[in-house]
Amino acid sequence: MRNSGSGTAKGVFIGFVLGFVAGAVTALFLTTKTGEELRADIKRIAKDIGSKVEGEASRIKNITREKYNEIVNSVVSNYKKIKDLTEKEIEFIKKVIVEQKDIAK
């Protein structure tokens, strides 16, 4: 089963990264700096992008983990409800069978 929320989170993440990179590159090329200053800025921005990407990836990972736990808890809860219901039905069926045997005698 594919989770559409996960796809949306990935799309937002990719959009965030691309927007940040495009803005940083545009800002770099619109400034009047020497080659050395420009290279230093590019290195600094690359580090910033790396840090922000790691942060976003961690956030998305946590969202995915939370959703997984939510699904597992829901499945376990529903299983317990069905199991309890089935056990009650089995007891009821046994009772009906015993009553039918008593009537047949």
C-alpha positions in Angstrom: 0.0 0.0 0.0 1.5 3.3 -1.0 1.1 6.3 1.2 0.2 9.5 -0.8 1.4 11.6 2.2 4.9 10.3 1.8 4.9 11.2 -1.9 3.8 14.7 -1.0 6.5 15.1 1.7 9.1 14.0 -0.9 7.8 16.5 -3.4 7.9 19.3 -0.9 11.4 18.3 0.1 12.7 18.2 -3.5 11.0 21.6 -4.1 12.6 23.0 -1.0 16.1 21.9 -2.1 15.7 23.1 -5.7 14.4 26.4 -4.6 17.2 26.9 -2.1 19.8 26.0 -4.7 18.3 28.2 -7.4 18.2 31.2 -5.0 21.7 30.7 -3.8 23.1 30.3 -7.3 21.3 33.4 -8.5 22.5 35.4 -5.6 26.1 34.3 -6.2 26.1 35.3 -9.8 24.4 38.7 -9.3 27.1 39.9 -6.9 30.3 41.6 -7.9 33.0 39.5 -6.1 36.4 38.2 -7.0 36.9 34.6 -8.0 38.3 33.7 -4.6 35.4 35.3 -2.7 32.9 33.6 -5.1 34.5 30.2 -4.5 34.5 30.8 -0.7 30.8 31.7 -0.9 30.0 28.6 -3.0 31.7 26.4 -0.5 29.8 28.0 2.4 26.5 27.7 0.6 27.2 24.1 -0.3 27.8 23.4 3.4 24.6 25.2 4.3 22.6 23.2 1.7 24.1 20.0 3.0 23.0 20.9 6.5 19.5 21.9 5.5 19.1 18.7 3.4 20.2 16.6 6.3 17.7 18.4 8.5 14.8 18.0 6.1 15.7 14.3 5.4 15.7 13.7 9.2 12.3 15.4 9.5 10.8 13.3 6.7 12.3 10.2 8.1 10.6 10.9 11.4 7.3 11.6 9.7 7.6 8.3 7.9 8.4 6.5 11.1 5.5 8.1 12.9 3.1 7.1 10.1 4.5 3.5 10.2 3.9 3.3 13.9 0.4 4.7 13.5 -0.4 2.0 10.9 1.1 -0.8 12.9 -0.9 0.3 16.0 -4.1 0.5 14.0 -3.6 -3.0 12.6 -2.8 -4.5 16.0 -5.8 -2.7 17.5 -8.2 -4.0 14.8 -6.7 -7.5 15.0 -7.5 -7.6 18.8 -11.1 -6.4 18.1 -11.6 -9.0 15.5 -10.0 -11.7 17.6 -12.3 -10.8 20.6 -15.3 -10.8 18.3 -14.4 -14.1 16.8 -13.9 -15.8 20.2 -17.3 -14.5 21.2 -18.8 -15.9 18.0 -17.1 -19.3 18.6 -18.6 -19.5 22.1 -22.0 -18.6 20.8 -21.8 -21.2 18.1 -20.7 -23.9 20.6 -23.6 -22.9 22.8 -26.1 -23.2 19.9 -24.7 -26.6 18.9 -25.0 -27.9 22.5 -28.6 -26.6 22.7 -29.4 -28.2 19.3 -28.0 -31.5 20.6 -30.2 -31.2 23.7 -33.3 -30.5 21.6 -32.6 -33.4 19.3 -32.5 -35.9 22.2 
